[in-house]
Amino acid sequence: MSLAGLGMAVGPETARIQAFLDEARRGRSPSDSGVTITLPPGDDAAAFRVPTGEQVVVSSDASVEGIHFRREWMTWETIGYRAAAAALSDLAAMAAAPIGLVVSVALPPELGIEIASALGRGVGEIAARTGAEVLGGDLVASPGPAFLDVTVLGLASAPTTRRGARPGDELWVTGELGGAAAALRDLERGLEPDRTARSAFDRPSPRIDEARWLVERVDIRAAIDLSDGLLRDARHVAAASEVALRIDADRVPVATALDGFRQTPAAAKLALAGGEDYELLLVVPPGALQTATPAFAAAFDLPLTRIGRVTRGKGVSVDGLEDPGLAGFDHFTCDP
């Protein structure tokens, strides 16, 4: 797409937008989601038509330098990938198929076109993997810190929510927990993380295909993606559904990167409250996932594990302990 194709006058800002979009949309083929993009990037807004009977699902996720990423820890390509992946994970929680994403970026002026290109490559990588179109966004100068905000749009005929858990239901999680948090802990200490932990931190995988596979086969009563830690996100489900969630610590699937100290309090903290796993916590009727689990593992090479149950009451407990002292991530508290 040329500058003229963008419908924008030549200038330093436009050059950075051009570089971002070139990389984000490189080699893309049209989406098979049934959505028709009627206005692509280059106007004041994008536009699209959706199939009859589908609901549009919208979410946004901000990524702030010094809070969500540090330049010395990762490349700008990884920064773009992680920002988009975090937003797309919200669509997975709703069992929605991605339509596209809109990216707003604030960068210090000294960061040149090559930085915009790298961000575009990262965003484009996860967008292509999940079938999302890059629909546009905004680029502004910032005195610092750098900032990305990704808005995602998806389709679902009946989005899953946090509000349907019932007493007697089972709690399940996809994948393994604690790897990303283990990598972050090492980076904060100036250490090189375990290779698998670093991969979990740098390249999280929004469970979009997995969620849609499951929702076609199982009555998913409630769901949430695990961005702020299992316990904190489980509390959201408990509050929204007005029930209590009981987690069995021994059943929680701990990341292989934590094998050396799996049974220690430190490993428990990383798995239960570390955050940024972007796996899914699912609430399903009793026995609903027993027969689907082997097929799921074969389809996605990913474990699916029952970790607890739903009861009457409020809040979340671990092994019967109502307050295990692990809060999960909160932007406005100092100690997770």
Secondary structure, 3 states (H helix, E strand, C coil): CCHHHHCCCCCHHHHHHHHHHHHHCCCCCCCCCCCEEEECCCCCCCEEECCCCCEEEEEEEEEEECCCECCCCCCHHHHHHHHHHHHHHHHHHCCCEEEEEEEEEEECCCCCHHHHHHHHHHHHHHHHHHCCEEEEEEEEECCCCCEEEEEEEEEECCCCCCCCCCCCCEEEEECCECHHHHHHHHHHCCCCCCHHHHHHHHCCCCCHHHHHHHHCCCCCCEEEECCCCHHHHHHHHHHHHCCEEEECHHHCCECHHHHHHCCCHHHHHHHHHCCCCCCEEEEECCCCCCCHHHHHHHHHCCCEEEEEEEECCCEEEECCECCCCCCCCCCCCCCC
